[in-house]
Amino acid sequence: MPLLLKIEILAKGPVSLRGELAVDELQMETLDELIKIGGPLKYDLTAKRAGDTISLQGSMRMHLKCECA
């Protein structure tokens, strides 16, 4: 399941988002056959709303398996 955030919740203030998404949940494909996804996407984000704008600040981490050509 993708990471979802209801905009109505942001009206109350910033929202902390922390967790991980499995590789199969991300539906990602690499454009290079020498780069493979090596694990889940781990995220630690804060979402804020200012008028019509939503900003995300924080970090996302994912291990990659890279092969040199």
C-alpha positions as CSV (number, residue, x, y, z in Angstrom):
1,M,0.0,0.0,0.0
2,P,1.4,3.4,-0.9
3,L,1.9,6.1,1.7
4,L,-1.3,8.2,1.9
5,L,-2.0,11.4,3.8
6,K,-5.5,13.0,4.1
7,I,-5.2,16.7,3.5
8,E,-7.9,17.4,6.1
9,I,-5.6,16.1,8.9
10,L,-3.0,18.8,8.0
11,A,-5.4,21.5,8.9
12,K,-4.8,20.6,12.5
13,G,-1.0,21.1,12.2
14,P,2.1,19.2,11.0
15,V,1.9,15.4,10.7
16,S,4.8,13.0,11.4
17,L,5.1,10.1,9.0
18,R,7.5,7.3,10.0
19,G,7.8,3.8,8.8
20,E,8.8,1.6,5.8
21,L,7.4,0.4,2.6
22,A,8.3,-3.0,1.1
23,V,9.8,-3.2,-2.3
24,D,6.7,-4.8,-3.9
25,E,4.5,-2.0,-2.4
26,L,6.6,0.7,-4.2
27,Q,6.0,-0.6,-7.7
28,M,9.4,0.8,-8.7
29,E,11.5,-0.1,-11.7
30,T,15.1,0.8,-12.3
31,L,16.1,2.2,-15.6
32,D,19.5,0.5,-15.5
33,E,19.8,-3.3,-15.2
34,L,23.0,-2.8,-13.2
35,I,21.0,-1.2,-10.3
36,K,18.7,-3.4,-8.2
37,I,16.6,-2.4,-5.2
38,G,18.1,-4.0,-2.1
39,G,15.5,-3.5,0.6
40,P,12.5,-1.5,1.8
41,L,12.1,2.3,1.6
42,K,12.5,3.7,5.2
43,Y,11.0,7.1,5.7
44,D,10.9,9.7,8.5
45,L,9.0,12.8,7.3
46,T,7.0,15.8,8.5
47,A,4.2,17.1,6.4
48,K,3.0,20.7,6.7
49,R,0.4,22.7,4.9
50,A,0.6,26.4,4.1
51,G,-2.4,27.6,2.1
52,D,-2.5,25.5,-1.1
53,T,1.0,24.2,-0.6
54,I,2.1,20.9,1.2
55,S,5.7,20.5,2.1
56,L,7.5,17.3,3.2
57,Q,10.7,17.5,5.1
58,G,12.8,14.7,6.5
59,S,14.6,11.7,5.1
60,M,14.0,8.6,3.0
61,R,16.5,5.7,2.8
62,M,16.8,2.6,0.6
63,H,19.6,0.2,0.0
64,L,20.6,-0.3,-3.7
65,K,22.7,-3.1,-5.2
66,C,24.9,-1.6,-7.8
67,E,27.2,-3.4,-10.3
68,C,30.0,-1.6,-12.0
69,A,30.2,-2.0,-15.8
